[in-house]
Amino acid sequence: MTRTPQNRPPYAPRSNPQANPSQAAPPQASPHQGQRPDQRGPGGRAPDGRPPAREPDRYLYGVHAATAAVLNPDREITRVQCTEAGLAILEPVLAQAAEAGIARPAPELVTRELMDRFLKGAVHQGIAIEIKPLDAPDIDDLGREADLREHSVVVVLDQVTDPHNIGAILRSAAAFGALAVIVTDRNTPEVTGVLAKAASGAVEHVPLTRVKNLARALESLGELGFHRIGLAEEGETTLAAATGCAT
């Protein structure tokens, strides 16, 4: 999807009615009563032993994903955890953020075994950061942002559900300077640690805009002056020809 200034327009529990109350076993107290399993992580504890403030999927991990998040002034980070090796890598990044006036929590030193357990064996490279989601622009926001650029491109995905694939597309979108990647809200995974690591930090640079109706989003993009081009492996026209850039 491209646009230039020339083409833009002026869970509740279920009851069992067949159960016999006289045969029912008395309820057993849970040591984690009141906590959802996804809030506790494996073993019910975060790496340093206290319950995590948010679910594990709110953790980004890996050198590239963590570095980009730490240096993004729009990203709120509530916790930084590192192994000794990970801390050696992240300390200069934290110092760079501090020089830029970006406040970050002091890093917590944890063992690799505890981090492995909490992140369920993910390839974390000794770094995990607890984050809050970034604000994502809507279609109208993208139109206003496009007004500030000489040339704007957005990428629209349909039925792409694998977080690794979405992460790879975000990497490419960042390399080409795309304004955003638009996805359907219903079928697209959240920005988890898996997706963010696959994106190698691109989630901090290219927003993931979610829409309920993709057809309506495409109509809106057209009304905002974007040329809408569909890509298919059986297509006979090159992208250069479709955009008028063929030589």
C-alpha positions as CSV (number, residue, x, y, z in Angstrom):
1,M,0.0,0.0,0.0
2,T,1.7,3.2,-1.1
3,R,0.8,6.8,-1.0
4,T,2.4,10.0,-2.2
5,P,1.4,13.6,-1.8
6,Q,0.3,13.7,-5.4
7,N,-2.4,11.0,-5.0
8,R,-3.9,11.9,-1.6
9,P,-7.5,13.4,-1.5
10,P,-8.5,17.4,-0.6
11,Y,-14.0,-16.9,31.9
12,A,-16.7,-17.8,34.5
13,P,-16.8,-21.4,36.0
14,R,-19.6,-23.8,34.9
15,S,-22.0,-25.5,37.3
16,N,-22.8,-29.2,36.9
17,P,-26.5,-29.8,37.4
18,Q,-26.0,-33.6,37.5
19,A,-23.4,-33.6,40.3
20,N,-24.4,-35.1,43.6
21,P,-23.5,-32.7,46.5
22,S,-23.2,-35.6,49.0
23,Q,-20.5,-37.3,46.8
24,A,-18.6,-34.1,46.1
25,A,-15.1,-33.8,47.6
26,P,-14.5,-30.7,49.7
27,P,-12.6,-28.0,47.8
28,Q,-8.9,-27.9,48.4
29,A,-7.3,-24.5,49.0
30,S,-4.8,-23.5,46.4
31,P,-1.5,-21.8,47.3
32,H,-2.1,-19.6,44.3
33,Q,-5.9,-18.9,44.9
34,G,-6.8,-15.7,43.2
35,Q,-4.0,-15.8,40.7
36,R,-4.3,-16.9,37.1
37,P,-1.8,-19.5,36.0
38,D,-0.4,-17.1,33.3
39,Q,0.3,-14.6,36.0
40,R,2.5,-17.0,38.0
41,G,4.8,-18.5,35.3
42,P,6.3,-22.0,35.8
43,G,6.4,-22.8,39.5
44,G,4.3,-19.8,40.3
45,R,7.3,-17.4,40.7
46,A,9.2,-14.9,38.7
47,P,13.0,-15.4,38.4
48,D,13.8,-13.7,41.7
49,G,11.1,-15.7,43.6
50,R,8.3,-13.1,43.8
51,P,5.1,-13.4,41.7
52,P,5.5,-11.5,38.5
53,A,3.4,-8.3,38.1
54,R,2.2,-9.3,34.6
55,E,1.8,-12.5,32.6
56,P,5.0,-13.9,31.0
57,D,3.9,-12.9,27.5
58,R,4.5,-9.3,28.7
59,Y,8.2,-10.1,28.8
60,L,10.4,-9.4,25.8
61,Y,13.7,-11.3,25.7
62,G,16.8,-11.5,23.6
63,V,19.5,-9.0,22.8
64,H,17.9,-7.2,19.8
65,A,14.4,-7.1,21.1
66,A,15.5,-5.8,24.5
67,T,18.0,-3.3,23.1
68,A,15.4,-1.7,20.8
69,A,12.8,-1.6,23.7
70,V,15.2,0.0,26.1
71,L,16.1,2.7,23.6
72,N,12.5,3.4,22.6
73,P,11.3,6.4,24.6
74,D,7.7,5.4,23.9
75,R,8.1,2.0,25.5
76,E,7.3,1.7,29.2
77,I,9.5,-0.8,30.9
78,T,8.6,-2.0,34.5
79,R,11.4,-4.5,35.1
80,V,14.8,-5.5,33.7
81,Q,16.3,-8.9,34.5
82,C,19.6,-10.3,33.3
83,T,22.1,-13.1,33.9
84,E,25.7,-12.1,34.4
85,A,26.4,-12.5,30.7
86,G,23.2,-10.7,29.7
87,L,24.0,-7.8,32.0
88,A,27.4,-7.3,30.4
89,I,25.6,-6.8,27.1
90,L,22.7,-4.6,28.3
91,E,24.7,-2.3,30.6
92,P,26.0,-0.1,27.8
93,V,22.5,0.1,26.3
94,L,21.0,1.2,29.6
95,A,23.8,3.8,29.9
96,Q,22.9,5.0,26.4
97,A,19.3,5.3,27.4
98,A,20.2,7.2,30.5
99,E,22.2,9.7,28.4
100,A,19.2,10.2,26.2
101,G,17.0,11.0,29.3
102,I,15.1,7.7,29.1
103,A,14.5,6.4,32.6
104,R,14.8,2.6,33.0
105,P,14.5,0.3,36.1
106,A,17.8,-0.9,37.6
107,P,18.6,-4.4,36.3
108,E,18.1,-7.4,38.5
109,L,20.7,-10.2,38.4
110,V,19.2,-13.7,38.2
111,T,20.6,-17.1,37.4
112,R,20.2,-18.6,33.9
113,E,18.4,-21.7,35.4
114,L,15.7,-19.5,36.9
115,M,15.3,-17.5,33.7
116,D,15.1,-20.7,31.6
117,R,12.4,-21.9,33.8
118,F,10.4,-18.7,33.9
119,L,10.6,-18.2,30.1
120,K,9.9,-21.9,29.4
121,G,13.2,-22.6,27.7
122,A,13.1,-19.6,25.3
123,V,16.3,-18.5,23.7
124,H,16.6,-15.4,25.9
125,Q,20.3,-14.7,25.7
126,G,20.3,-13.8,29.3
127,I,18.0,-10.8,29.1
128,A,14.3,-10.4,29.9
129,I,12.4,-7.2,30.3
130,E,8.8,-6.7,31.5
131,I,7.0,-4.2,29.4
132,K,3.7,-2.5,28.8
133,P,2.1,-2.5,25.4
134,L,2.8,0.3,23.0
135,D,-0.1,2.5,21.7
136,A,-1.0,1.6,18.2
137,P,-2.3,4.0,15.6
138,D,-5.6,3.5,13.8
139,I,-6.3,4.1,10.2
140,D,-6.9,7.8,10.5
141,D,-3.7,8.2,12.5
142,L,-1.8,6.6,9.6
143,G,-3.4,9.0,7.2
144,R,-2.3,12.0,9.3
145,E,1.2,10.5,9.6
146,A,1.3,10.0,5.8
147,D,0.6,13.7,5.3
148,L,4.0,14.4,6.9
149,R,5.9,12.1,4.6
150,E,6.8,12.5,0.9
151,H,6.2,8.8,0.3
152,S,4.3,6.4,2.6
153,V,3.9,2.6,2.5
154,V,1.8,0.3,4.7
155,V,1.7,-3.5,4.7
156,V,-1.6,-5.3,5.1
157,L,-1.7,-8.9,6.2
158,D,-4.6,-11.3,6.0
159,Q,-4.7,-14.7,7.7
160,V,-1.1,-14.6,8.8
161,T,-1.2,-16.2,12.2
162,D,2.3,-17.5,12.9
163,P,4.2,-15.1,15.2
164,H,7.5,-16.0,13.6
165,N,6.1,-15.0,10.2
166,I,4.7,-11.8,11.5
167,G,8.0,-11.0,13.1
168,A,9.9,-11.6,9.9
169,I,7.5,-9.3,8.0
170,L,7.9,-6.6,10.6
171,R,11.7,-6.8,10.1
172,S,11.3,-6.3,6.3
173,A,8.8,-3.6,6.9
174,A,11.2,-1.7,9.1
175,A,14.0,-2.2,6.5
176,F,11.8,-0.6,3.8
177,G,10.6,2.2,6.1
178,A,7.0,1.1,6.2
179,L,4.6,3.3,8.1
180,A,2.8,0.4,9.8
181,V,1.7,-3.2,9.4
182,I,-2.1,-3.7,9.4
183,V,-3.5,-7.0,10.6
184,T,-6.9,-8.4,11.6
185,D,-7.6,-8.3,15.3
186,R,-9.4,-11.6,15.4
187,N,-6.7,-13.9,13.9
188,T,-3.5,-12.2,14.7
189,P,-1.4,-13.1,17.8
190,E,-0.5,-10.6,20.4
191,V,3.0,-9.1,20.5
192,T,4.6,-11.8,22.6
193,G,8.2,-12.5,23.4
194,V,8.3,-15.0,20.5
195,L,7.0,-12.4,18.0
196,A,9.2,-9.6,19.3
197,K,12.3,-11.8,19.1
198,A,11.5,-12.9,15.6
199,A,11.1,-9.2,14.7
200,S,14.6,-8.4,16.1
201,G,13.5,-5.1,17.5
202,A,11.2,-4.0,14.7
203,V,8.2,-4.0,16.9
204,E,9.6,-0.8,18.4
205,H,9.8,0.9,15.0
206,V,6.9,-0.3,13.0
207,P,3.5,-0.3,14.7
208,L,1.1,-3.2,14.4
209,T,-2.3,-1.7,13.6
210,R,-5.3,-4.0,14.3
211,V,-8.6,-3.7,12.5
212,K,-11.8,-5.6,12.8
213,N,-12.8,-5.5,9.2
214,L,-10.0,-5.7,6.7
215,A,-12.1,-4.9,3.7
216,R,-13.3,-1.7,5.3
217,A,-9.7,-0.8,6.3
218,L,-8.7,-1.2,2.7
219,E,-11.5,1.1,1.6
220,S,-10.5,3.7,4.1
221,L,-6.9,3.5,2.9
222,G,-8.1,4.2,-0.6
223,E,-10.1,7.2,0.6
224,L,-6.9,8.4,2.2
225,G,-5.1,8.3,-1.1
226,F,-3.2,5.0,-0.8
227,H,-2.8,2.9,-3.9
228,R,-3.9,-0.6,-3.0
229,I,-1.9,-3.4,-4.5
230,G,-2.5,-7.1,-3.8
231,L,0.4,-9.6,-3.9
232,A,-0.1,-13.1,-5.1
233,E,2.4,-15.8,-6.3
234,E,0.4,-16.3,-9.5
235,G,0.4,-12.6,-10.4
236,E,1.9,-11.6,-13.7
237,T,2.5,-7.9,-13.1
238,T,5.6,-6.9,-11.3
239,L,5.4,-4.6,-8.3
240,A,7.5,-2.0,-10.1
241,A,5.1,-1.9,-13.0
242,A,2.0,-1.8,-10.7
243,T,3.4,1.2,-8.9
244,G,4.6,3.0,-12.0
245,C,8.2,2.6,-11.2
246,A,9.2,0.3,-14.0
247,T,12.0,1.6,-16.2
